[in-house]
Amino acid sequence: MTTRRPGIHAVERGAVVILTLMTPELETALDDGHAITYAAESIDDATGAGWHASVSGPAEIVVDPVLRARYRRILGFELVHGVHILRLQPKMVEGHRFQRLSAAR
């Protein structure tokens, strides 16, 4: 299973829209119809609090020009060479919330 951690994503109409660099591994996984896993997290260095989430499912490269324009606006990012927009349909979602525990007294 190919895992992406691009950091730029949005949830739109139940799909996870991801801006990512196309690699040979990812291209092969998409061509072969394998599930893709997208992982994102945010952890505060000072407090240790945060979250981690993984979403897995089939994904496709968005080629429709109207959808590409819409997703570029949603993601707030211009596409450069080698960067593509993927639309992942979640089949499995898991996550964790982190918090620093206070010392026992």
FIKOLZA-1660 file (N, C-alpha, C; in steps of 0.1 Angstrom, whole numbers, plus 5000, padded with zeros to 4 digits):
% residues 105
   i   px   py   pz ch aa at
   1 5009 4988 5000  A  M  N
   1 5000 5000 5000  A  M CA
   1 5009 5012 5000  A  M  C
   2 5006 5022 4991  A  T  N
   2 5014 5034 4990  A  T CA
   2 5009 5044 5000  A  T  C
   3 5017 5051 5007  A  T  N
   3 5013 5061 5017  A  T CA
   3 5018 5074 5012  A  T  C
   4 5009 5084 5013  A  R  N
   4 5013 5098 5009  A  R CA
   4 5012 5107 5022  A  R  C
   5 5022 5115 5023  A  R  N
   5 5022 5125 5034  A  R CA
   5 5025 5139 5028  A  R  C
   6 5016 5144 5019  A  P  N
   6 5020 5157 5013  A  P CA
   6 5017 5169 5021  A  P  C
   7 5008 5168 5031  A  G  N
   7 5005 5180 5039  A  G CA
   7 4995 5189 5034  A  G  C
   8 4991 5189 5021  A  I  N
   8 4981 5198 5016  A  I CA
   8 4969 5190 5012  A  I  C
   9 4958 5192 5019  A  H  N
   9 4946 5183 5016  A  H CA
   9 4934 5191 5020  A  H  C
  10 4923 5186 5015  A  A  N
  10 4909 5191 5019  A  A CA
  10 4900 5179 5018  A  A  C
  11 4889 5180 5026  A  V  N
  11 4878 5170 5025  A  V CA
  11 4867 5177 5018  A  V  C
  12 4862 5171 5007  A  E  N
  12 4852 5177 4998  A  E CA
  12 4843 5167 4994  A  E  C
  13 4830 5168 4998  A  R  N
  13 4819 5158 4994  A  R CA
  13 4823 5144 4997  A  R  C
  14 4829 5142 5009  A  G  N
  14 4832 5128 5013  A  G CA
  14 4846 5123 5008  A  G  C
  15 4852 5130 4999  A  A  N
  15 4865 5125 4994  A  A CA
  15 4876 5134 5000  A  A  C
  16 4888 5128 5000  A  V  N
  16 4900 5135 5005  A  V CA
  16 4907 5140 4992  A  V  C
  17 4908 5153 4990  A  V  N
  17 4915 5158 4979  A  V CA
  17 4929 5162 4983  A  V  C
  18 4939 5156 4976  A  I  N
  18 4953 5157 4980  A  I CA
  18 4961 5163 4969  A  I  C
  19 4970 5173 4973  A  L  N
  19 4980 5178 4964  A  L CA
  19 4993 5170 4966  A  L  C
  20 4998 5163 4956  A  T  N
  20 5010 5155 4959  A  T CA
  20 5019 5154 4947  A  T  C
  21 5032 5151 4950  A  L  N
  21 5042 5149 4939  A  L CA
  21 5040 5135 4934  A  L  C
  22 5040 5133 4921  A  M  N
  22 5038 5120 4915  A  M CA
  22 5051 5113 4915  A  M  C
  23 5052 5101 4921  A  T  N
  23 5064 5093 4921  A  T CA
  23 5061 5081 4913  A  T  C
  24 5071 5074 4908  A  P  N
  24 5069 5061 4901  A  P CA
  24 5061 5051 4909  A  P  C
  25 5064 5050 4922  A  E  N
  25 5057 5041 4931  A  E CA
  25 5042 5045 4932  A  E  C
  26 5039 5057 4933  A  L  N
  26 5025 5062 4934  A  L CA
  26 5018 5059 4921  A  L  C
  27 5025 5063 4910  A  E  N
  27 5019 5061 4896  A  E CA
  27 5015 5046 4894  A  E  C
  28 5024 5037 4898  A  T  N
  28 5022 5023 4896  A  T CA
  28 5010 5018 4905  A  T  C
  29 5009 5023 4917  A  A  N
  29 4998 5019 4926  A  A CA
  29 4985 5024 4920  A  A  C
  30 4985 5036 4915  A  L  N
  30 4972 5041 4909  A  L CA
  30 4968 5033 4897  A  L  C
  31 4978 5031 4888  A  D  N
  31 4976 5023 4876  A  D CA
  31 4971 5009 4879  A  D  C
  32 4976 5003 4889  A  D  N
  32 4972 4989 4893  A  D CA
  32 4959 4989 4901  A  D  C
  33 4954 5000 4905  A  G  N
  33 4941 5001 4913  A  G CA
  33 4943 4997 4927  A  G  C
  34 4955 4998 4933  A  H  N
  34 4958 4996 4947  A  H CA
  34 4953 5007 4955  A  H  C
  35 4949 5004 4968  A  A  N
  35 4945 5014 4977  A  A CA
  35 4957 5023 4981  A  A  C
  36 4954 5036 4983  A  I  N
  36 4964 5046 4987  A  I CA
  36 4960 5049 5002  A  I  C
  37 4971 5052 5010  A  T  N
  37 4969 5056 5023  A  T CA
  37 4974 5070 5024  A  T  C
  38 4966 5080 5029  A  Y  N
  38 4970 5093 5032  A  Y CA
  38 4971 5095 5047  A  Y  C
  39 4982 5100 5051  A  A  N
  39 4984 5103 5066  A  A CA
  39 4987 5117 5068  A  A  C
  40 4981 5123 5078  A  A  N
  40 4983 5137 5082  A  A CA
  40 4984 5138 5097  A  A  C
  41 4991 5148 5102  A  E  N
  41 4992 5150 5116  A  E CA
  41 4996 5164 5120  A  E  C
  42 4993 5167 5132  A  S  N
  42 4996 5180 5137  A  S CA
  42 4999 5178 5152  A  S  C
  43 5011 5181 5156  A  I  N
  43 5015 5179 5170  A  I CA
  43 5023 5192 5175  A  I  C
  44 5018 5198 5186  A  D  N
  44 5024 5209 5191  A  D CA
  44 5037 5205 5199  A  D  C
  45 5048 5211 5195  A  D  N
  45 5061 5208 5201  A  D CA
  45 5061 5211 5216  A  D  C
  46 5055 5222 5219  A  A  N
  46 5056 5227 5233  A  A CA
  46 5047 5219 5243  A  A  C
  47 5036 5214 5238  A  T  N
  47 5026 5207 5247  A  T CA
  47 5026 5192 5245  A  T  C
  48 5030 5188 5233  A  G  N
  48 5029 5174 5229  A  G CA
  48 5015 5170 5225  A  G  C
  49 5006 5179 5225  A  A  N
  49 4992 5177 5221  A  A CA
  49 4990 5177 5206  A  A  C
  50 4981 5169 5201  A  G  N
  50 4979 5169 5187  A  G CA
  50 4971 5158 5182  A  G  C
  51 4972 5154 5169  A  W  N
  51 4964 5144 5164  A  W CA
  51 4972 5137 5152  A  W  C
  52 4967 5126 5148  A  H  N
  52 4973 5118 5137  A  H CA
  52 4961 5111 5130  A  H  C
  53 4959 5112 5117  A  A  N
  53 4949 5105 5110  A  A CA
  53 4954 5098 5098  A  A  C
  54 4949 5086 5094  A  S  N
  54 4952 5079 5082  A  S CA
  54 4939 5076 5075  A  S  C
  55 4939 5078 5062  A  V  N
  55 4927 5075 5054  A  V CA
  55 4932 5066 5042  A  V  C
  56 4925 5055 5040  A  S  N
  56 4929 5045 5030  A  S CA
  56 4917 5043 5020  A  S  C
  57 4920 5041 5007  A  G  N
  57 4910 5038 4998  A  G CA
  57 4915 5040 4984  A  G  C
  58 4906 5037 4974  A  P  N
  58 4910 5039 4960  A  P CA
  58 4912 5054 4957  A  P  C
  59 4921 5057 4948  A  A  N
  59 4923 5071 4945  A  A CA
  59 4925 5073 4930  A  A  C
  60 4923 5085 4925  A  E  N
  60 4925 5087 4911  A  E CA
  60 4931 5101 4909  A  E  C
  61 4938 5103 4898  A  I  N
  61 4943 5116 4895  A  I CA
  61 4932 5124 4889  A  I  C
  62 4930 5136 4894  A  V  N
  62 4919 5145 4888  A  V CA
  62 4924 5151 4875  A  V  C
  63 4917 5148 4864  A  V  N
  63 4921 5154 4851  A  V CA
  63 4911 5164 4846  A  V  C
  64 4899 5163 4850  A  D  N
  64 4888 5172 4846  A  D CA
  64 4892 5187 4849  A  D  C
  65 4893 5195 4839  A  P  N
  65 4898 5209 4841  A  P CA
  65 4889 5217 4850  A  P  C
  66 4876 5215 4850  A  V  N
  66 4867 5222 4859  A  V CA
  66 4870 5218 4874  A  V  C
  67 4871 5205 4876  A  L  N
  67 4874 5200 4890  A  L CA
  67 4888 5204 4894  A  L  C
  68 4898 5204 4885  A  R  N
  68 4911 5208 4888  A  R CA
  68 4911 5223 4893  A  R  C
  69 4904 5231 4886  A  A  N
  69 4903 5245 4890  A  A CA
  69 4897 5247 4903  A  A  C
  70 4886 5239 4905  A  R  N
  70 4879 5240 4918  A  R CA
  70 4888 5236 4930  A  R  C
  71 4895 5224 4928  A  Y  N
  71 4904 5219 4938  A  Y CA
  71 4916 5228 4941  A  Y  C
  72 4921 5235 4930  A  R  N
  72 4932 5244 4932  A  R CA
  72 4928 5256 4941  A  R  C
  73 4915 5260 4939  A  R  N
  73 4910 5271 4947  A  R CA
  73 4908 5266 4962  A  R  C
  74 4903 5254 4963  A  I  N
  74 4901 5249 4977  A  I CA
  74 4914 5247 4984  A  I  C
  75 4924 5241 4977  A  L  N
  75 4937 5238 4983  A  L CA
  75 4945 5251 4984  A  L  C
  76 4942 5261 4977  A  G  N
  76 4949 5274 4978  A  G CA
  76 4964 5272 4973  A  G  C
  77 4966 5265 4962  A  F  N
  77 4979 5262 4958  A  F CA
  77 4980 5261 4943  A  F  C
  78 4990 5266 4936  A  E  N
  78 4991 5265 4922  A  E CA
  78 4999 5252 4919  A  E  C
  79 4996 5245 4908  A  L  N
  79 5002 5233 4904  A  L CA
  79 5015 5236 4897  A  L  C
  80 5026 5229 4900  A  V  N
  80 5038 5230 4893  A  V CA
  80 5041 5216 4887  A  V  C
  81 5052 5216 4879  A  H  N
  81 5055 5203 4872  A  H CA
  81 5057 5192 4881  A  H  C
  82 5050 5181 4879  A  G  N
  82 5052 5169 4887  A  G CA
  82 5042 5168 4898  A  G  C
  83 5035 5178 4901  A  V  N
  83 5025 5178 4912  A  V CA
  83 5011 5176 4907  A  V  C
  84 5004 5167 4913  A  H  N
  84 4990 5164 4908  A  H CA
  84 4980 5164 4920  A  H  C
  85 4968 5165 4916  A  I  N
  85 4957 5165 4925  A  I CA
  85 4951 5151 4925  A  I  C
  86 4950 5144 4936  A  L  N
  86 4944 5131 4938  A  L CA
  86 4931 5133 4945  A  L  C
  87 4921 5124 4942  A  R  N
  87 4909 5123 4949  A  R CA
  87 4908 5109 4955  A  R  C
  88 4908 5108 4968  A  L  N
  88 4908 5095 4975  A  L CA
  88 4894 5093 4981  A  L  C
  89 4888 5081 4978  A  Q  N
  89 4875 5078 4984  A  Q CA
  89 4878 5069 4996  A  Q  C
  90 4876 5074 5008  A  P  N
  90 4879 5067 5020  A  P CA
  90 4871 5054 5022  A  P  C
  91 4878 5043 5025  A  K  N
  91 4872 5031 5028  A  K CA
  91 4875 5027 5042  A  K  C
  92 4887 5033 5047  A  M  N
  92 4891 5030 5061  A  M CA
  92 4897 5043 5067  A  M  C
  93 4892 5047 5078  A  V  N
  93 4897 5059 5085  A  V CA
  93 4901 5056 5099  A  V  C
  94 4913 5060 5103  A  E  N
  94 4917 5058 5117  A  E CA
  94 4924 5070 5122  A  E  C
  95 4924 5072 5135  A  G  N
  95 4931 5084 5140  A  G CA
  95 4934 5083 5155  A  G  C
  96 4942 5092 5160  A  H  N
  96 4946 5092 5174  A  H CA
  96 4947 5107 5178  A  H  C
  97 4943 5109 5190  A  R  N
  97 4945 5123 5196  A  R CA
  97 4956 5121 5207  A  R  C
  98 4966 5130 5207  A  F  N
  98 4976 5130 5217  A  F CA
  98 4975 5141 5227  A  F  C
  99 4978 5138 5239  A  Q  N
  99 4979 5149 5249  A  Q CA
  99 4989 5145 5260  A  Q  C
 100 4995 5155 5265  A  R  N
 100 5005 5152 5276  A  R CA
 100 4998 5149 5289  A  R  C
 101 5002 5138 5295  A  L  N
 101 4996 5135 5308  A  L CA
 101 5004 5141 5319  A  L  C
 102 4997 5146 5329  A  S  N
 102 5003 5152 5340  A  S CA
 102 5009 5141 5349  A  S  C
 103 5020 5145 5356  A  A  N
 103 5027 5135 5365  A  A CA
 103 5017 5131 5376  A  A  C
 104 5018 5118 5379  A  A  N
 104 5010 5113 5390  A  A CA
 104 5015 5119 5403  A  A  C
 105 5005 5122 5412  A  R  N
 105 5009 5128 5425  A  R CA
 105 5008 5118 5436  A  R  C
% end
